[in-house]
Amino acid sequence: MHTLLEEARNTLLAIIDEQFGPSLTEEEFAEAMLDLFENIPGFETMPPAKASHIVNQLWSTYHGKEARRDH
């Protein structure tokens, strides 16, 4: 439980990118992602440490995409 398949990760990142663009700060990204988790059954009760771990993984991907867009 509390795992995301690659497709789900990509979907969440696409939602963030569509709603907020590619330039969120890490704090803004985490807040937006945690808000999305509230709409995923089972994720709304995820322990904070696990949520933080998933958000950090997603941030790495999001932040990496942002860096690639700048070049």
Backbone as JSON, one array per atom type, in Angstrom:
{
  "sequence": "MHTLLEEARNTLLAIIDEQFGPSLTEEEFAEAMLDLFENIPGFETMPPAKASHIVNQLWSTYHGKEARRDH",
  "N": [[0.85, -1.19, 0.0], [0.33, 2.34, -0.45], [2.01, 2.89, -2.6], [3.16, 4.01, -5.77], [2.58, 3.36, -9.12], [4.55, 3.68, -12.1], [3.04, 4.92, -14.13], [1.06, 6.25, -12.61], [2.67, 8.0, -11.16], [3.64, 9.59, -13.27], [1.23, 10.7, -14.11], [0.46, 12.24, -11.87], [2.59, 14.08, -11.83], [2.15, 15.31, -14.3], [-0.29, 16.56, -13.81], [0.44, 18.43, -11.84], [2.26, 19.93, -13.33], [0.57, 20.94, -15.33], [-1.27, 22.45, -13.83], [0.32, 24.22, -12.34], [2.68, 24.77, -13.65], [6.22, 24.59, -14.54], [7.87, 25.64, -12.56], [7.7, 25.54, -9.74], [8.65, 26.0, -6.31], [10.42, 23.82, -4.06], [8.98, 23.59, -1.69], [6.43, 24.57, -2.44], [5.8, 22.67, -4.38], [5.67, 20.33, -2.8], [3.49, 20.91, -1.14], [1.42, 21.12, -3.04], [1.47, 18.52, -4.09], [0.84, 16.97, -1.82], [-1.75, 17.84, -1.44], [-2.93, 16.7, -3.69], [-2.64, 14.02, -3.0], [-4.64, 13.74, -1.13], [-6.84, 13.13, -2.6], [-6.54, 10.57, -3.48], [-7.54, 7.37, -2.94], [-6.75, 5.86, 0.13], [-4.29, 7.13, 0.29], [-4.77, 9.45, 1.64], [-4.55, 8.87, 4.28], [-1.95, 8.25, 4.69], [1.11, 7.7, 6.43], [3.05, 10.49, 7.57], [5.89, 10.32, 7.15], [6.16, 8.46, 5.07], [4.69, 9.75, 3.07], [6.3, 11.98, 2.72], [8.6, 10.78, 1.71], [7.69, 9.79, -0.79], [6.92, 12.2, -1.99], [9.42, 13.46, -2.13], [10.73, 11.79, -3.98], [9.14, 12.27, -6.24], [9.56, 15.0, -6.5], [12.24, 15.05, -7.27], [12.07, 14.08, -9.88], [10.34, 15.99, -11.06], [11.82, 18.36, -10.64], [14.1, 17.72, -12.08], [13.03, 17.65, -14.67], [12.39, 20.31, -14.96], [14.91, 21.48, -14.99], [15.92, 20.44, -17.36], [14.24, 21.68, -19.22], [15.12, 24.26, -19.16], [17.39, 24.33, -20.68]],
  "CA": [[0.0, 0.0, 0.0], [1.04, 3.6, -0.53], [3.02, 2.92, -3.66], [2.64, 4.53, -7.03], [3.16, 2.82, -10.34], [5.15, 4.7, -12.96], [1.96, 5.66, -14.79], [0.45, 7.14, -11.62], [3.65, 9.07, -10.91], [3.63, 10.48, -14.43], [-0.04, 11.42, -14.1], [0.54, 13.27, -10.83], [3.52, 15.11, -12.29], [1.49, 16.04, -15.38], [-1.3, 17.42, -13.18], [1.17, 19.54, -11.22], [2.82, 20.76, -14.41], [-0.54, 21.62, -15.99], [-1.91, 23.41, -12.94], [1.23, 25.18, -11.74], [3.85, 25.03, -14.46], [7.43, 23.86, -14.19], [8.79, 26.43, -11.74], [7.38, 25.56, -8.31], [9.71, 25.72, -5.35], [10.24, 22.5, -3.45], [7.89, 23.7, -0.71], [5.18, 24.69, -3.19], [5.57, 21.37, -4.99], [5.26, 19.38, -1.76], [2.13, 21.26, -0.72], [0.51, 20.75, -4.13], [1.41, 17.06, -4.19], [0.09, 16.46, -0.67], [-3.16, 18.12, -1.73], [-3.38, 15.66, -4.63], [-2.73, 12.75, -2.26], [-5.92, 13.72, -0.42], [-7.85, 12.61, -3.53], [-6.2, 9.2, -3.85], [-7.97, 6.47, -1.85], [-5.68, 5.25, 0.91], [-3.17, 8.05, 0.45], [-5.13, 10.51, 2.57], [-4.19, 8.43, 5.63], [-0.56, 7.81, 4.65], [1.97, 8.3, 7.45], [3.82, 11.62, 7.04], [7.23, 9.93, 6.68], [5.99, 7.8, 3.78], [4.28, 10.79, 2.14], [7.49, 12.79, 2.45], [9.48, 9.98, 0.85], [7.13, 9.79, -2.14], [7.0, 13.57, -2.5], [10.82, 13.7, -2.47], [11.0, 11.09, -5.23], [8.45, 12.99, -7.31], [10.25, 16.28, -6.65], [13.46, 14.81, -8.05], [11.67, 13.97, -11.28], [9.82, 17.3, -11.46], [12.94, 19.3, -10.65], [14.94, 17.33, -13.21], [12.37, 18.08, -15.9], [12.51, 21.76, -15.01], [16.29, 21.8, -15.37], [16.07, 20.09, -18.78], [13.5, 22.67, -20.01], [15.88, 25.51, -19.18], [18.55, 24.24, -21.58]],
  "C": [[0.88, 1.24, 0.0], [2.21, 3.56, -1.5], [2.35, 3.43, -4.93], [3.35, 3.85, -8.18], [3.69, 3.98, -11.18], [4.08, 5.55, -13.65], [1.3, 6.66, -13.85], [1.39, 8.3, -11.29], [3.63, 10.09, -12.04], [2.36, 11.31, -14.48], [-0.01, 12.54, -13.07], [1.46, 14.41, -11.26], [2.91, 15.94, -13.41], [0.43, 16.99, -14.82], [-0.63, 18.65, -12.57], [1.68, 20.49, -12.29], [1.71, 21.57, -15.09], [-1.13, 22.72, -15.12], [-0.97, 24.53, -12.49], [2.45, 25.53, -12.59], [5.09, 24.34, -13.9], [8.32, 24.54, -13.15], [8.42, 26.52, -10.26], [8.65, 25.38, -7.48], [9.46, 24.34, -4.75], [9.09, 22.52, -2.45], [6.53, 23.77, -1.39], [4.8, 23.36, -3.83], [5.03, 20.38, -3.97], [3.83, 19.66, -1.32], [1.11, 20.85, -1.79], [0.36, 19.24, -4.23], [0.63, 16.47, -3.02], [-1.4, 16.73, -0.83], [-3.72, 17.08, -2.7], [-3.54, 14.32, -3.92], [-4.06, 12.62, -1.54], [-7.03, 13.13, -1.29], [-7.57, 11.19, -4.0], [-6.6, 8.28, -2.69], [-6.78, 5.78, -1.19], [-4.53, 6.19, 1.18], [-3.49, 9.17, 1.43], [-4.79, 10.14, 4.01], [-2.74, 7.95, 5.7], [0.24, 8.47, 5.77], [2.84, 9.4, 6.85], [5.21, 11.24, 6.51], [7.15, 9.29, 5.3], [5.6, 8.83, 2.72], [5.48, 11.64, 1.74], [8.44, 12.06, 1.51], [8.99, 9.99, -0.6], [7.23, 11.18, -2.76], [8.44, 13.88, -2.91], [11.2, 13.0, -3.78], [10.38, 11.83, -6.4], [9.11, 14.34, -7.57], [11.51, 16.11, -7.5], [13.14, 14.74, -9.54], [11.21, 15.33, -11.81], [10.95, 18.31, -11.62], [13.89, 19.0, -11.81], [14.36, 17.75, -14.53], [12.51, 19.58, -16.07], [13.91, 22.14, -15.5], [16.5, 21.51, -16.86], [15.36, 21.12, -19.67], [14.31, 23.97, -20.16], [17.01, 25.5, -20.18], [18.12, 24.17, -23.01]]
}
